[in-house]
Amino acid sequence: MSVLEKNIRYPGVSVVICIIALLLGVVAMQQLPVKLLPDTSSASLKIETLWRSASPYEIEANILEKQEDVLRDIPGIEEMISTAYQGRGVIQLTFADALDKTELLVKVLSKLNNVKEFPLDATPPQVKSFSSAESLVFLFIRKLEGNTKPIDDYQTLVDLNIRSRLSGIPGVAGVQTFIGAQQEFQIVIDPLRAAYLGISLPDVARALRSHHDITSGTMDVGRKSYLLRLQASDSPEQIAQTVLEWRNGNPVRLNDIGEVRIARGKRGSFAIYNGEPAIGMRLTREAGANVLSTLAQVYNEIDQLNNGVLAQQQLKIEKSFDPSIFINRALTMVTSNIVIGIIMAMLVLFAFFRRWQPTLVVTISVPISIIVSFIVLAVFERTINVITLAGVAFASGMVMDAAIVVLESITRERERGAAISEACIAGTRKVWRALLASTLTTVAIFLPIAFTSDSDAQLFADLALTIAISVAVSLLVAAFIIPVICNRLYRFDSQDKIAAEPTSEDVALRALKTMTATRRRCLAWCFTLIACPVIFSASLLPDLDYLPPLRKDSVDTIMRFPSSAHLDLIEQEIVQEMATRLQPYLNGEQQPQLKNYFIAVSPGVMSMGTRVEDQSQVGQLKALIKDEITAGFPDTRAYSSQGSITGRFGGNRSFTIHVQADSLEQLNQGVKEIIPMLKSAIPGAVVRAKPALDANQPELRMHVNADRLSEIGWRYSDLQDVVKMLGDGLYIGEYFNSQERIDKIIKTAKPASPQALMQTPLSNTAGQPVYLGNLAQVEETQAPIRLRRVNRRRAISLTIVPPAQMALGVAVDQVTALVPQMREHLPMDAEILMGQTADKLNRSVENLVFLMCSAILLLFLIMAVMFSSVRDSLMVTLTLPLSTIGGVLMLNVLNLFTVQTLDLLTLIGFVILTGLVVNNAILLVAASRDFEQRGIALKEAVHLAIAQRIRPILISTMTSIFGMLPLLINPGTGAEIYRGLAAVVVGGMSLSLLFTLILIPCLLLLRSPSQSHTSGTEMEVKPYA
């Protein structure tokens, strides 16, 4: 007894297994993390090192270069970008996709421990993963009405209460705060008073540096063991009483030459939210976290904070952008498309069957196949996202194919008079081989995509895995569940019999017989249907792009201004004026009405995010920002674009080129000449330089008089300490106030001018007065506020955002063609490198082409094995160009209504078509071979194959097309992600349905007559209505 017979005789096993699988699928579906998109970020790490008040040149020479030197030996580094800021150095490492992030983190930490001669007052490097995709939500803490306390005074509250509660939520990896100025333990010296009393500032520094607690172990006395500890005076009041020297029996104390206080230091940034000063917080997510669940817990915690400790302090946390709204919109949109697609597919089935009973029998394969697929998604630790659900939508039509073919075959056997149980067994057995072949080809094509290691391929890996699993499960449902249902519940009805009157299938069969009547006609059709699609597809392909635009209802703006401009000046003259201009739109007095906005400012740059109440008014908001809000400010440049879910300026439609050279001056001059060339080659493009070409600030550069310094008994380090005191302050340690640790610094009042600086009175080791101008000469010059290095060479990176109507691939090609001309404006040692996005676009296209070729080869080999014939396998493979031209034509039709480029997700549609369109050809070839093996002549065998297979081919193809159609025609949030993909699949399947029914019979009839049986009794097989 065969497996199929056992299944019919003892259906309980199949039913129980099906129920268990459904239950596990439902559980897996509830446990899978939910997010908008799969994680496509490369393995990347960020190394951040702080060195108080150090210039970018010092950061580069003493920190970045040393770290780069030890990190370069780590295998798999694809890109190393280092940036030296004022007081901070950052290295961003991008690794090959196949490498493990945890292993990389261990290697990087191990290498950093080998850095020699690290600055003593620099903080240890912090290593963490960096990716805009890991941002969970941005929050702002603002004051409520009536609160007059400065927002910066709540830093301790934020650090000790709010950050700890938010970072403790499962799924939250960390909380980064943005606050104006940090608290400092300040020892403010009056240089004039110190010189008058003969106190040397370096001596003050040495005295206070050693002022800290020590523990020297234990001392045993009798039966007791005492801990020996020297406790230094550490409070501001006690430090102020520190004796520096004794004069004539009287102490000279610290408070005689200055004061000690805890106060705010120099602010390096500030933020406002809806026109009010605010503290910003960025929450990052853990890898694999359920975004919606995590956000729900975050918002619940925010409500408790707002109603508790923050309400007591007259504060409130507000969200600048709620990603859960966009995610829910997109997921709801895809889910509704799935439901609509299934309903439309059912209506197609009903139109063919004209009865609800067979319609429901076929439809039952959809929920079973899809729900069971979630088990495998959970096993491979995938997520529920827009791409996964798009795969479900595509699969909802495809999984009906096998059930349709099995039901048709069972109905045919039943019509011939077989008992219902025998009809179920015989009908399933006859089509099993063809169904197995078509399913294997589909799965074989999708699995390499599902398990590729390329980071960007993860975007469509979930799609491929979902479809492959659903199709594989649908084969088992068709082979074991559909026969059981037919045997137990489905009853043959007179409406299932062949209609006496001519049907559309009869008309199609007669038309096919006419078109393939002669060998010459067959040759003409073969040449036309194979050559023309190849020629026209290449000429009609849209322009290449990276990924679909993922827009949100906001406008992101970046404004640059002179780096020498003081932040207080920027706040008074620019930020407050912009807030005044935005207020009528925030209040709803003018349109478009704003939902909220924020402005964040740091030296030389301002970032602004604005959101509208009505998403359809984003275009108006962008024009408003450009023409009114950011207009009229001298010495500024502003760039605006619609906000991207990826968090990047320009979203997925920007790319970067790196220009490297040893001479910073020549590099800046060359890039100044290159930027107009790029804007001319790509009209309407935004080109931003990192660092900005004018990102310099005035610098007072001192040249030491070494002889004079030695004469007064000072060392070079003494003068260094004094200069630091005259600037942002000399770091001498940390102060712990039982709650937090803050920097302890020695500083002076800032001199009013360069001349006043050089007239600063000092005292030498003998207590004699001396001026700073006696020890050094000052030169007023310009210095960069940041330096950038790419792969260990100084560089300027140019980020290019093409205009909306231009595909990214076109812009990349134009810039690549411009490289020889750009080199003419650069120094001889200069190099131009394409950034990660441009490289990834080319690499991803190459990977997809390789996957396509691999899929075709796999398909050919599998069919050659299944048919035991290379010739028949080649026939099926030759139908692939038919689908290509259909997909290309549909993309061109779609471009008549909206901009649709050939992005990576759209490209994967052609790979999907490879596994779909061959199914019809497989059914025709298998049926023809079956009739030939029964002794029927070749021509009649082909006609009988068409007659018996045209109905299931029409039904399965139409259900697939209508099941996917909502993804193509239904607009809404997130629809741009999969619209191009749906266009390719729907167009390709539609056209291939028509042409495959012509091409395959022609190819079959062109086989040599000697290869077919020309004798034997012909079977009477009628077409099915």
N, C-alpha and C positions, 0 to 999 in steps of 0.2 A: 504494500500500500504506500503510495507516494505521500509527500508532505502535504500537497494540495488536497488529496483525498482525506487524509487524517484531519485536516483543518475543517473540512465540510462535515465529516462524521462526528467530530468532537470539537465543536466551536468554543467550548468554555475556556480552553487554554488561551486562545487568541483574545477573547473578550476580557479575561482577567488581566492579561498582560497589557492590553490597551488601557484599561481603567487605571492600573497602577502607574503606567507611563503618564497618563493625563494628570493624576494627582501629583506626581513628582514634578511635572512641568509647571503646574500652578504654583507649587511651593518655590520652585526655582525662579519663576517670574516675579514673585513677591520679594525674593531675597536679592535679586540682581541690583547693583547700584544703578542709579538713574542720573544721567547728565545730558547735556545738549549734544555734544560730539565726542567721538573717541579721542583718546589722548594721542596726538600726533607729534608731540614735542620730542626732539632729539635728546640723547643723553647729554645733559649740560650741567655744569657746576659753576658757581660764582664764588670767588675768593675776595673777601673784602678786608682791608687792613687800614686802621686809623692811626694817624701820626699827627698829633696836635700842631696846627699852624704851619706844617711843612708845605713848601711850595711844590707845584707840580714837578719841577725839575728835580727836587730832592726826593719826592715820592718815586719818580722814575728811576733815578740812579741808585737809591739806597733800599728800595723795597721791590718794585716791579721787576727790574732787570734781574735781581737775585732770585726772585721767585720763578721767573720765566726760565732761568738757567737750570733749575732743578726739575721743573715740570716738563721740559721738552723731551725728556727720556721716556715719558709715559706713552706706551703704544696706543694708537687709535685716535690721537688728537687730530681733528679735521680743521679746527680753527681756534686760534688763541687771540683774543682781543683784550688789550690792557688799556685802562684809562687812568691817568693821573689827575686827580682833582686837588684843590687846596685842602690839605690835611687828610686826604683819603686816596687810597689806591684800590682799583677793582680789576680783577682778571676774570674774563668769561671764557670758559673752555667748552667747546662743542666736540663731542666724540662720535665715532661711528655708531650707527644705529644698533648693531648687534651686541654691543657691550653692556654689561650689567652695571646699573647705577651704584649699587651698594659696593661692589668691588672697586669701581672707579673712585668712590669717596675714600675708601681705605688707602688706595694707592696715592691719591693726592695729599691726604693728611700725612702719610709716611714721608713723601718727598718734601713737604714743607718743613718738616722737622730737621731737614739737612741744610736749611738756609743758615749761613754763617754771618756773624757780625750784624745782627739785626739791631736797629735803633732801640736803645733802652727804654725810651718813653713812648714807643709805638705799642699799640695793643696787639695781642696775638691775632693772627689771621683767622677770620671766620669763614668756614666753607659751608655752602648750602646750595641746594638745587635752585635753579632759576628758570622760570618760564612764565610768560604771561598767561598761559593756559591754566596755571596753578592758582591764579587769583580767584578767590571765592566771592568776596564782596568788599566794597569800599564803604566805610562808615565815617561820619563826622560828628564830633561832640561840640555842641554849641550851647551858649548861655541862654537861659530863659529871660523873659522880660523882668526887669527889676534887679538883675544880677549885675553889679558894677565891678566885680573882681576881675582882674586880667585873666584871660583864658589860660595863659602859660602857667599860672599859679596852681593849676590842677594837674600838673605833671605827675606828682607823687600819687595822687588819687588814681590816675589812669594806670600808672605802672603797677601799683600794689593791689588794686581792687578790680579794675575793669579788664586789663590784659590777662590776668591770671584766670578769671572766670571764663572769658571767651576762648582762651587757648586750651582750656581743659575740656572743651566740648569734643566728643568723638567725631573725627573727620576734619578737625581744624589742625593744621600743621603748625601754624604760628600766627602771631599778631605783630605787625610792624606799625609803629606810631610815627606820625609826622607832627613835630611840635616846634614852635619858634625858637626858643632858647633854653638851654639846659642850666640847671642850678650849679653854682660853683662856690667853693670855699675860697674867697678872695682875700689876699693880703695885699692891700694897696699902699705902695710906698710913695712918699713925697721925695723925689730926688734932691730937691733944693734943701730940704730939711736934713736929709741924710748927709749931704755934703757939708753942710754947716756944722754938723756934729762929728764929722770925720768918720762916718760909717761907710764902709765899702759895700756896695750892693752885692758883689760876689760872696762876701763874707756872710751877708744876710741869707743868701741862698744856701750856703753850706750849713749854716746853723739850723735852718728850718728843715732841710732835707733829712737830717738825722733825727728829727723830732718825731719818733714813732715808738710804739710799744715793742718790747721784746720779751721772750720767754726763754729762760736758760736751763730748763730741766727741773729736777727735783733735788731736795736736800733731806736726808733722813736724820731725824732727831728722836732718839729713843724709839718709841712704838709708832711714831707719826712720820709721815712723808709729806714734806711741804713742797708746793710748786713755787719756783722762783720766777717772778714776773716783774719787769720794770714797766710801769704805766706812765706814758708821757701825758702831759697836759694837752688835751685835744680840742676842747671847746673854743669857740672864738674868743671868749673872754680870757681864758687861760693862755691861749697863744699870744694874745695882745700883750700879756705881761712878761713875755720872754725877754730875758736879759741878753743884750747883744754884746755890751762891753761895760767895764767899770771905769768911770772917770772921777779921779779925786775922791774915791770911796763912795761914789754915787753910781747907781746902775743906769745905763742907757737902755731903755726898754723898746720893744717893737712899737708900742703905741706912741712913742716919742717921735717916730719918723713916718707913721702911717696909721692905717686902721685895718681891722679885721672884720669881715662880714660874710654872710651867706646871701648871695644875690644871683640874679640871672646874668649869664654871660652874653657874648655877642651872638645874635640870632643869625643862623645860616639859611633860614627859610621861614615862611609863614603861609597860612591858608585862611581863606574866608569861605563860608558856606551861606548862600542866600544873603549875601551882603554883610554877614557878621563874622568876627574872628572865630576860628574853630580849630580843633585838634583832629587831624586825619588819622584813620586806622585802616590798614590793609590786611585782610584775613586771607591766608592761603590754605589750600585744602591738602589733605593727605592723598597719596596715590591710591586710587581705587575706592575713594570715599563716595558714598551716595550723596550727590550734590543736593538734591531736593530735601532729603532727610536731614542733612547737616544744616542747611539753611533754615529749615523749620526750627531746629534746636537753637540756632544762633538768634533767630528772631524772638523766640520765647525768652531767651536769656536777656535780650535787649529790653523786652517789655518789663521783666523783673527789675533790671537796673534802672530803667526810666521811672518806674513806680516806687523804687526804693532809694538806694544811696544817691542816685543822681537827682531825684526829686528834692531830696534834702539839701543838696548843694545848688539847686536851681540850674541844673544842666539837663541836656537831653541828647540821646544818640539818634541820628537820622541816617537813612540810606541814600546815597547819591544815585545808585542804580540797583534795582532788584533783579538779579539774573533769573530767579525762579519764575518770574512772570514770563520772560521770553521763552524759557525752557518749557513751561507748561503750555504756552501758546503753540510752540512748534510741535510738541508731542501730541497735543490735542488735535492739531491740524493733520498730522500724519495718521493718527488713529481714526479720525473721521474719514480720511481718504481710504483707509483699509476697509472700513465698514461699507462705504459707498461702492468701492470696487467689488467687494464680495456680492453685494446686492445686484450690481449690474451684471456680474458673471452669472448669477443665478437666473436673471431674466433672460440672458442669452441661452442658457441651458433649457429654460422653459420654452423659449421660442422654437428650439429644435425638437425637444421631447414632447411638447404640448401636454405634459402631465407633471404634477408636482411630485409624485412619488419617485420617479427616476431622478428628477432634479435634486431632491433632498438626499437621495442615496449618494450622488456624486459630491454634493456640497459637504457632506459629513467628513470628507477627507481633509477639508481646509482646517477646521479647528484642531483636529487630531495632529496633523502634520506640523502646524505652527506651534501649538502648545508644547509638544514633545521636543521641538527644536530648542526651547529655552533650557532644557536639561543640559544639552551639550554646551550652550553658551555659558552656563554656570560652571561647568567642568573646566572650560578654558578661561575662566575669570574674565569674561567679557561684560559689557554694560548694556543697559537699555538706553538707547539714544536715538536721535533722528535717523541716523544711517541704519541702525538695526531695524527700526520700524519701517523704514523704506524698503529694506530687504523683505520684511514680512508682507508689505504691500505687493511687491513684485511676485513673491512666492505664492500669494493667495490665488492668483490665476494659474500659475504653473503647476501647482500640486493637484489640480483637477485633471490634468492631462491623462495620467495613468488610470485614474478611476473611470474616465470617459471611455478610454479604449477597452478596458476590461468589461464595463457594462455593455458596450456595443457588441463585444464578442460573445458575451453570455446571452444577450438578446438574440443574436444570430443563431446560436446553437438551439436556443429554446424554440425559435421559429421553425427549425428543421424537425421539430418533434421530439427532441431529447427531454427527458425528465429534468425537473428543475435542478436537482442535485448534480446530475450528470452534465447539464448545461453549464453550471458554475465551474465544475472541474475542467471540462473540455475547453470552455471559452477562455478561462484563465491560462491554461496550459498553452494554447495556441499563440497568445500574444506575449507570453512571459519573456521569451527570448528577445523580442524587439524592444519591449519595455526596459529590460535589463540593460540592453545596449544604449538606449537613449539616456537612461538614468546615469549609467557609468560615465558617459561622455560629459554630461552636465556636471556631475560631481568632480570628475577629473580636471575639468577646466577651472572650477571655482576653488578647489582646495589649495593649489599653489598660491593663489592670491590671498586666501585666508590666513596662511601661515608665513607670508613674506615678512622679512625683518625690517624693511625700509620704513622709516617713521611716518612718512606721508602716506604710505600704502595702508597704514592702519585705519585711515579714514574710510577706505572701501573694503578692508578686510572683514569687518563686521557684516557688511552687506553680502559679501561672497559666502561667508560661513553660514549666515542665516539661510540663504537660498539653497546652498548645497545640502544642509541638514534637512530642510523642509522637503526638498525634492527626493532625497534618499528615503525619508520616512514615508513619503507619499507612495513610493513603490511598494513598501511593505503593507501599507493600508490597502492599496489596490489589490494586492495579491492575497491577503489574508482576511481583511475586514469586509471589503466590498462583496466578495463571494458569500460570506456568511450572512450578511444582511440580505442579499438577493435570495439566498436559499430559505431564510426564515421569514422575511417580511415582504420582500418584493414579489409581486405576482404579475405574470405576463398578461398583457391586455391587448385587445384587438387594435388599439391605437398604436401599439408598438410594431404592428405588421407593416409591410411595405405598402405604401399607398398605390392605388391602381393608376391614378392620374400622374402625368409627368411632374417631376419635382425639379427643383433648382439643381440637384445633383445630376439628374438625367441630362439637363441642358448643358451643364459643365462637361459631362462625359462626352456628349456628342461634339462639343466644340473642341475638346482635346483630341478626339479622333480625327477631326478635320485638320487641325494644325500639325499633327504628326503623321499624316497619311503617307508621305513619301520620305525617302532618305534625304533628299535635298532640303526639304522643309526642316527636318530634324537638325541637319548641319547648320542651317541658317539660324534657327532658334538658339542652338548651343553657342554659336559665335556671338550672337547679339547679347544673350543673357549673361555671358561670362566676361566678354571684353568691355562692353559698354559700362557696366557698373564700376569696373576698375578705373576706366578713364574718367568718367564723370565724378566719381567719389573724390579723386585726387584734386580735381579742379574746383569743386564746390565746398570743400572742407572749410569751416570757419577758422578764425585765427586762434592760435594756441594760447591758453591761459593757465594759471596755476590752480586756484581753488575758487569756488563761487563766493561772491561777496556776502559776508555775514553781518548785516547792518542792524543797528539798534536805533531807538528813537532819540538820538542825541547827536550833538555836533562837538567834536574835539578840536580844540584850537591850541596852537603853540605860538607864542610871541617871543621874539628875541629883542633884546635891547643891550646897550653898551654894558659890558661886564664891570666897568668902573662905577656904574651908577649904584648909589647906596640903596639898600633895601627900604629904608625909611622914605627916601625920595620916591622910589617906585610905588610904594604904598600910597603916598599922598597924591602924587601927580597922575598916576595911571590907574591903579587898582580901584581907588575910591571913585574916580570918575567913571570907570567901567561899571562899577556897582550901581552908581546913580543912573546910568543909561539903561541898565537891565531892570531896575526896580519897577517901572510901569508895566513891563511884560510879565514880571513875576506876580504882580498884583492883579493881572488880568485887565488892566486899563487899556492896553494895546495888544494887538495880535502880531505874531502867534504867542499864545499864553505859555509861559514857562512853568514846568513842574518843579524844577530846582536847578541850581547851578553851583559850581565851586570854582575857585581860583587858587592855585598853588604857585608860589613864587620862590625861586632860588636864584643865586647870582647869575645874571645874564639871560635867564629864561623864565617864562611864565606858562603854565599849563591851565587850560580852562575847559571844563565840561559843562554843557548846557543841554537840558532835556525839555521837550515840549509835551504838553498835555495830549495833543492830537498828533499821532505819528505821521499822518499825511502832510503835516506842515514842516517836516524836517528840512525840505528844500527852502522854504521861506526863512527858516531859522538860520540856515547857512548863509543866505544872502544878507540877512540882518547883521550877523556877526561880522561879515566882511565889510559891508557898506556903512555901518553905523557904530557898532560897539567897539571895534578895534581900529576905527579910522581916526585920523587926525593927531596921532601921537608921534612926535618927531623922533628920529633915530630908532625906529622900531620896525620890525617886519613880522607879519602875522600870517599863519597858514591854518586853514580850516578844512576839515573833512568830516563826513558822516561817521559817527562812532562805530567801531567794529567790535564784535563779540570777542575777537582774539586779543583785544587790548592794545594792538599796535596801531600807530598812526599810519593811515592808509590801508589798514587791514591786511588782507592777503594779496592785495594788488600793489605792493611796493617791493622793490628790490634794491640791493646795495652794490656799489663798486668801491673797492679800496684802492686808493692811490698812495703808493709808498715811495719814499725818498729819504736820504740821509739828512739833507739840508732842509730844515724847517722853513726857512725864509723862501728858498726856491720852490719848495712844495706848495706853500701858500700862494705864491705868485702864479704858479702853473695851474692850480685848481681854480683861481679866479678867472683865468682865461678859458678853462674847460666848461664851467657852468653855463655861460651863454651858448656854447656849442650844443650842449645837451638840450637846453630849452628851445633852441632853434630846430634841432632834429626831432624833438617831440613837443610840438606846440600844445600848450595848456598843461604841461607836466609841472609838478612841484618838485624842486631839487633842493635838498637840505644837506648842508655840510656838517659833519661831526668830527672834530669840534668846529664851531662856527669860525669862519675866516677872520672875523673881527673880535673873536673871543679873547681879547687882551685887556689888561688893566695897567694903569701907571705903576711903576715900581721904583722904589728908592733903593738903588744898589750901592752898598758900601764896600769900599776897598780899604783894607786894614793897613795901617802904618805899623809894620811889625817892630821896627826899631823903637818907636815911641811906646808901644805896648810893653816891650821888654823893659824899657827904662823905668816905667812906673811899677814894675813888679807884677804885672798881670800876665796870665796865660791866655792863649787864644780862646779856651773854653770859658774863661771869665767874661770876655767881651761877648761871646755868644749868649751867655746867660743874661747879660744886661740888655742886649738887643731884643731878646725874647720878652723881657719885662716891659720894655717900651712898646711892644706890639700887643699881641693878644694875651700875653702872660707866659710865665715860666712854670711848667708843670713840675711839682715836687712830690706828688703822691696823691693819696685818696683820703677822704674823710668819711667816716661811717657814723651816721646819726641814729643808729639802732633800727633804721628802716631801709635805708639805701646808701650806696656809696656814691660820692660825688668827687669831682676833681678838685684838688687843692693847688692853687696857683699863686704866684707872686707877680704883681703887675704894677704899673704906674698909671697916672692919668695920661691920656693920649696927648702928645704934643700937638699944637694947633697948626703947625706948618713944617715943611722940611727944614727951614732955618731954625725954628724953635727946637726941632729934634737934635740938630747938631750943636745947639747951645745948652743941651741938657748937662747940668753940673754933676760930676761924679767925684769920688774920693779914691785916691790910690791906697796902697797898702800902708803908707806912712801917715795916712789921714790928711794928705794935702789935696787941695781941690784941683780938678782937671775936667775938661769938657770933652764931650763925645767927639766933637770936631777935631780935637787934638789927636785922637786915636784912629780915625778913619775919615776918608773922603767919600762924599755921597755923589751919586750920579742918578739923574732922573731919566728913566727909560720905560719901555713897554715889555711886559712879560705875559705869556699865555696863562689863562686861568685853568686850562686843562690840556693835557697831551694824550694822544691816542697812538697805540701801537697795535699792529696787526701782524701776527706770526713773527713777533720779536723785532719788527722794524717800525719806525715812525710812519704814521699814515694819516690821511684824511679820508673819511668814509663819506660817500655821497649816496644818500637815500633818494630814490626816484619813485614818485607816485605818478603813473601815467593818467591821462584824462579818462573819464568814465567810459567814453566810447571806444577806447583803444584797449585791446587785449594785452595782457602782460607779456606774452611771448613775442608779440610784434615789437614792443618797446625794448625787450632784451636784445632782439636781433638788431634793432637799429643802433643801440648803444655798442653792441659787439662790433658792428661794421664801422663805428666811429672811432674805435680804439687806435688804429694807426694814426689818424689825424690828431688825436689827443696826445699821443706820445711826442709829437713835434713841439708841444708847448711845455714839456716837462724836462727836468734835468736828465742827463745821460743815464744815471743810475736808477731812474724811476721805474717802477713796475705798476701795472694795473691788474688787479685781481677782481674776479666776479665774486660777489658775496654768496652767502648760503642759499638765499631764496632763488637766485638765478641758477646756481648750480643744481639745486634741488629740482627745479623745473625740468632742466635738461636730463638729469639723472632719473627722475620719475617717469618721464616720457620714454626714455630708453628701457627702463624696467617694464613698463607696460607693453612696449613693442616686443620685448623678450617674452613676457607672459603670454601675449597673443600668439607668437610663433610657437611657444611651448604648448599652448592649449590646442592649436591646430594639429601639431605633431601627435600629441596624446590622443586627440580625437581620431586621427587617421589610424594610429596603431591599434587602439581599442576596437574600432570597427573592423579592421583587417582581421583581428583575432576572432571577433564575434561572427563575422561573415565567412571566415576562412577564405577570403578573397581580397587581394590588393585592389583589383579593378573596381569592385563594388564599393570598397572604402573610398577610393578616389572619386567615384561618382558623387557620393554624399558630400565630400569635402568641397567639390566644385560649386556647391550651392551657397557657400559663404559670401562671395561677392554680392549676391542678391540682397542680403541683409544690410550690407554696408551702404549701398546706395539709398536704401530706404531710410536708414538713420540719418544720413547726410541731408537728404531732401527734407526730412521733418525738421532738422535744425534750421535749415534755411527758411522754412515756413514759419517757425517759431520766431526767427529774427525779424519777421515782418511786424510782430506785435511787441516784442521786448528784446533787449540785448541779451543774446545767448552765445557765449564764446565756447571754444572747445577746451574746457577745463578738465582736470584730471578725473573728476567724477563722471563727466560726460564721456571721456575716453573709455572708462571702464565699461560703459554701456555696450561698446563694440565687442569687448571680451565676453560680456554676458550673452550677447546675440550669438556668439560662436557656439555656445552650448544649447541655445534654444531652437534656432532655425533648422538644425540638422535633424531634429526629432521627426519632423514630417517626412524628410527624405528617407530616414531610417525605416519608418513604417512602410513607405512605398516600396523600397528596395527589398525589405524582408518579405512583404506579401508577394511580390513578383517572384522571388526566389522560391517561395513555398509552392506557388502554383506550377512553376517549371518542374519542380521536383515531383509533382504529381503527374507529369507527362503532358502538360498543356503547352502548346506552341508559344513562342516568345511573345508575339504580338498580342495574342489573346490573353496571355498571362499578365502583361502590362495593363491591358484594359480592365481585366478583372481586379487587379490590385488597386487601380484607381477607383473602380466602382465600389469596392468594399472599404477602402480607407478614406475616401473623400469626406464622408460624413464625420467620423471622429476627428479628422484633421481640421475640418472647418469648426467643429464645436470647440476643440481644445485651443485652437489659435484664437478664436473670437473671445473665449472666456479669459484667456491670458491678456489679450489686448484691452478688453473692457475692465478687467481687474486692475490694470495699471493706468488706465486713462485718467482717473481723478488726480493722480500725481502730476500729470501733464497740464491739465486744464484748470485745476482748482487753485486760485491764488491764495496767499495768506502767509503768515509768519513762518519763515524757514523753507518756503516752497522753492526758493532759488537754489537751495542746496541740491535738490534731486530733480529739478525740472528738466535740465538738459539730459540727464541720464534717462528719464522717462521718455523724452522725445526720441532718443536714439532707439530704445527698445520697442516702443510702439510703432514708430515708422519702419524700423527694420523688419519686424514681424509681419506688419501689414503687407508690405511689398513682397517679402519673400513667400508669403502664403500664395499669392497669385502666381509668381514666377516659378516657384518650386514645382507646382503642379504641371508646368510646361516643361521645365528643364529636365527633371528626373525621367519622365517618360521618353523624352528625346534621347537622353543618354542611354537608357536601357534598350531602346530600339536600334541604336547604332551599334550594339554589340554584334559580333560576327554571327551569322545564322548557324554556323557550325557549333557555336557554343550553347545553342538552345535545343530543346527537344521539339522536333517538328511533327512528331507522331504521338498518338495517344488520344484518348477520349476527352473532349472538352467538358468541363464541369459547368453546370448551369448555376451561375452566381449572379444574383441581381443586385443592383445598387440599393442602398438603404435610404429610406425617406426619414 
